[in-house]
Amino acid sequence: MKVEWKGVYPAVTTKFTADDKLDLKTFGLNINAQLEAGVSGIVLGGTLGEASTLSNEEKTVLVKETINLVEGKIPVIINVAEQSTRGAIKAAETAQKNGAHGLMLLPPMRYKATDHETLVYFKEIAAATDLPIMIYNNPVDYKIEVTPDMFEELQTVKNIQAVKESTRDISNVTRMINRFGDRYKILTGVDTLGLESLLMGADGWVAGLVCAFPRETVAIFRLAKAGKIEEALMIYRWFLPLLELDVNPQLVQNIKLAEVATGIGTENVRAPRLPLIGDERKRVLRIIDFALKTRPILPNYLDL
């Protein structure tokens, strides 16, 4: 399946049972809600997917289960976040073997690689797979920035096709377009810059709160791309307090609470993460409760 790298790509949460096993029933409920809302792809095993706590066997189960659920309608992308080049190549090869349609690729984990080391890392992984690749550029959380100069050197690597732009610098969307035209598809990776990035020309949105509110997220994207900015803005303004739950160290717990509230998830997380408690839990629940009470009526965005 060809990956277009445009539209809304949920970075889905991994669902667990109370006894810490994969909860494929609830996972399927959520994936079906994403499909019905009109998302353009699924991203597995990212931060929201609690990837660092998943075994290789669990990642394989999730890839195969998601492929079965989407039934060829949209691509399934698996995140690759490894400490060694050898490990990343193995992860990419396994993803391709299991039927994934593309990769989201982070720079090396834990070690703060130089620009040269990061580029060699990307190139060696890309050479080991036929899958299309989206580079995840998030220096705020992962301490390595993939600069425009580095993307210049990656232009010759044909299967590096897109960037998940999470620098928090909204001007970076324009810089990339000015320098590279349409060579790289740009997907915003920061929920609180979602609409802003789309209006600057981003092709897509790798989203977090979409896990709980898929229809609202896709509606904003489609309205924005159809030029219906005021309609998109009205939904986005309502959405922003929820979107701010994504730019938080406890984003997984926050978004899973929101999934519970909308009936498409559970609160179960994998240790060392624990469900929210105390005043922070009350604060997050107030935000979610107010959003549900004021939830906007959406236009027929799927026909845009």
C-alpha positions in Angstrom: 0.0 0.0 0.0 1.3 3.5 -0.9 1.6 5.8 2.0 0.5 9.3 1.0 1.7 11.0 4.3 -1.3 13.4 4.4 -4.4 13.6 6.6 -4.8 12.7 10.2 -2.6 9.9 11.6 -3.5 8.9 15.2 -0.6 8.0 17.4 -2.7 5.4 19.1 -2.5 4.3 22.7 -1.8 0.7 23.5 -4.7 -0.8 25.5 -3.9 -3.1 28.5 -6.1 -5.3 30.6 -6.2 -4.9 34.4 -3.6 -7.7 34.7 -1.2 -6.0 32.2 -1.8 -7.9 29.0 -2.7 -6.5 25.6 -6.4 -5.6 25.5 -7.1 -6.3 21.9 -10.9 -6.0 22.3 -10.7 -2.3 23.5 -7.9 -1.6 21.0 -10.2 -2.8 18.2 -13.0 -0.6 19.5 -10.7 2.5 19.3 -9.3 1.6 15.9 -12.8 1.2 14.5 -13.7 4.6 15.9 -10.7 6.1 14.1 -11.7 4.5 10.8 -15.3 5.7 11.1 -14.0 9.3 11.8 -12.0 9.3 8.5 -8.4 9.1 9.6 -5.7 8.6 6.9 -3.4 6.2 8.7 -2.5 4.6 12.1 0.8 5.1 14.0 1.7 2.3 16.4 4.3 2.2 19.1 5.0 5.8 19.7 5.2 7.6 23.1 1.5 7.4 23.4 1.7 3.7 22.6 4.0 3.2 25.6 6.5 1.7 23.2 9.4 1.6 25.7 7.4 -0.9 27.8 6.3 -3.2 24.9 8.1 -6.4 24.1 9.0 -7.2 20.5 6.3 -9.9 20.6 3.7 -7.4 21.7 4.7 -5.0 18.9 4.3 -7.8 16.4 0.8 -8.6 17.7 -0.2 -5.0 17.5 1.0 -4.6 13.9 -0.8 -7.7 12.7 -4.0 -6.9 14.6 -4.1 -3.4 13.3 -3.6 -4.6 9.7 -6.5 -7.0 10.1 -8.7 -4.2 11.6 -8.0 -1.6 8.9 -8.6 -4.2 6.1 -6.4 -2.3 3.6 -8.3 1.0 3.9 -5.4 3.0 5.4 -1.7 2.4 6.0 -0.2 1.2 9.3 3.0 2.8 10.5 5.2 1.5 13.2 7.5 3.6 15.3 11.2 2.7 15.4 13.0 4.1 18.5 16.1 2.1 19.3 19.5 2.6 21.0 21.6 1.0 18.4 21.7 1.0 14.6 21.7 -2.8 14.6 18.6 -2.7 16.8 16.8 -0.2 14.6 17.6 -2.2 11.4 16.2 -5.3 13.1 13.1 -3.4 14.1 12.6 -2.1 10.6 13.1 -5.5 9.0 10.6 -7.0 11.5 8.0 -4.3 10.8 8.3 -5.0 7.1 8.0 -8.8 7.6 4.9 -8.3 9.8 3.2 -6.2 7.1 3.6 -2.7 8.2 3.3 -0.1 5.4 5.8 2.5 6.7 8.1 3.6 9.5 8.3 6.5 11.8 11.9 6.8 12.7 13.5 8.6 15.7 17.2 9.5 16.0 19.2 7.2 18.3 17.8 6.9 21.8 19.8 7.8 25.0 23.0 8.7 23.1 23.1 12.3 21.9 24.5 11.6 18.5 26.2 14.2 16.4 24.6 15.4 13.1 26.9 13.1 11.2 26.2 10.1 13.3 22.4 10.8 13.1 22.6 11.0 9.3 24.5 7.8 9.0 22.0 6.1 11.4 19.1 7.3 9.2 20.7 6.2 6.0 21.7 2.8 7.1 18.2 2.0 8.4 16.7 3.4 5.2 19.0 1.2 3.1 17.9 -1.9 5.0 14.2 -1.6 4.2 11.9 -0.9 1.3 9.4 0.8 3.6 8.7 4.5 3.3 10.0 6.5 6.3 8.8 9.6 8.2 11.6 11.2 10.4 10.4 12.2 13.8 12.0 15.5 14.6 11.4 16.2 18.3 14.5 17.9 19.8 12.4 19.1 22.8 11.9 15.6 24.1 14.7 13.6 22.4 17.5 16.2 22.4 18.5 15.7 18.8 17.3 18.2 16.1 17.2 17.2 12.5 18.0 20.5 10.9 17.2 21.7 7.4 20.8 21.2 6.5 20.5 17.6 7.6 17.3 17.1 5.5 19.3 18.5 2.6 21.7 15.6 2.8 18.8 13.1 3.2 17.2 14.2 -0.1 18.9 11.5 -2.0 17.4 8.8 0.2 14.3 8.1 -1.7 12.3 6.2 1.0 12.8 9.0 3.5 9.6 10.8 2.5 8.2 12.8 5.4 8.9 14.5 8.7 6.8 14.6 11.8 7.5 18.2 12.7 7.7 18.6 16.5 10.3 21.2 17.1 7.6 23.6 18.5 8.9 26.2 16.0 5.9 26.9 13.8 8.2 28.7 11.3 9.9 25.4 10.6 6.9 24.3 8.4 7.6 27.3 6.2 11.4 26.8 6.2 11.0 23.2 5.0 8.5 24.2 2.3 10.7 27.2 1.1 13.8 25.0 1.0 12.5 21.7 -0.3 9.1 22.4 -2.0 7.2 19.1 -1.9 10.2 16.8 -1.5 9.2 16.0 2.0 5.6 15.7 3.3 5.2 17.6 6.6 3.0 16.3 9.4 2.7 18.4 12.5 3.3 16.4 15.7 2.3 18.9 18.3 -1.4 18.9 19.1 -1.4 22.5 20.3 0.1 23.6 16.9 -2.2 21.5 14.8 -4.4 24.0 13.0 -1.6 26.6 12.9 0.7 24.1 11.1 -2.0 23.1 8.6 -2.6 26.7 7.8 1.2 27.1 7.2 1.0 24.3 4.7 1.6 21.1 6.6 0.2 18.0 4.8 -1.0 16.1 7.9 -1.3 15.8 11.6 0.2 13.0 13.7 -2.3 13.6 16.6 -2.7 12.6 20.2 -6.1 13.7 21.4 -7.5 12.1 18.3 -7.3 8.9 20.3 -10.4 10.1 22.3 -11.8 12.7 19.9 -11.3 11.3 16.3 -14.2 13.1 14.6 -13.3 16.5 15.9 -9.6 16.1 14.9 -10.4 15.0 11.4 -13.1 17.7 11.0 -10.5 20.4 11.8 -8.1 19.0 9.3 -10.6 18.7 6.5 -12.2 22.0 7.1 -8.8 23.7 7.1 -7.8 22.1 3.9 -11.1 23.0 2.3 -10.5 26.7 3.2 -13.3 26.7 5.8 -11.0 28.4 8.3 -13.7 30.0 10.6 -15.5 26.6 11.0 -12.2 24.9 11.7 -11.2 27.6 14.2 -14.4 27.3 16.2 -13.8 23.6 16.8 -10.1 24.2 17.5 -10.8 26.8 20.1 -13.1 24.4 21.9 -10.5 21.7 21.5 -7.4 23.6 22.8 -7.7 22.8 26.6 -7.9 19.2 25.7 -5.0 19.4 23.2 -2.8 20.9 26.0 -3.1 17.6 27.8 -0.9 16.2 25.0 2.1 18.5 25.8 2.6 17.2 29.3 4.8 14.5 30.8 1.7 12.5 31.8 0.2 12.7 28.3 -0.5 9.0 28.2 -2.5 9.0 31.4 -4.3 12.2 30.3 -5.3 10.9 27.0 -6.4 7.5 28.3 -8.7 9.3 30.8 -10.2 11.1 27.8 -10.6 7.8 26.0 -12.6 6.5 29.0 -14.8 9.6 28.9 -15.6 9.1 25.3 -16.2 5.3 25.6 -13.3 4.1 23.4 -10.6 3.2 25.9 -9.6 2.3 29.4 -7.3 3.9 32.0 -4.9 1.0 32.3 -1.3 2.0 31.8 1.9 -0.1 32.2 4.2 0.5 35.1 6.2 2.5 35.9 3.4 4.7 34.6 0.4 4.8 37.0 -3.1 6.3 36.7 -3.4 9.9 37.7 -4.2 10.7 41.4 -5.1 13.6 43.6 -5.4 17.2 42.4 -3.9 16.5 39.0 -6.5 13.9 38.3 -9.2 16.2 39.4 -7.8 19.0 37.1 -7.7 16.7 34.1 -11.1 15.4 34.7 -12.5 18.9 34.9 -11.1 19.8 31.5 -12.5 16.6 30.0 -15.9 17.0 31.6 -16.2 20.7 30.5 -15.2 19.7 27.0 -17.9 17.0 26.9 -20.6 19.4 28.1 -19.7 21.9 25.4 -18.8 19.5 22.6 -19.6 21.2 19.3 -21.9 19.9 16.6 -19.8 19.0 13.7 -20.6 19.8 10.0 -20.6 17.0 7.5 -16.9 17.1 7.1 -16.4 13.8 5.4 -18.0 15.2 2.2 -15.6 18.1 1.9 
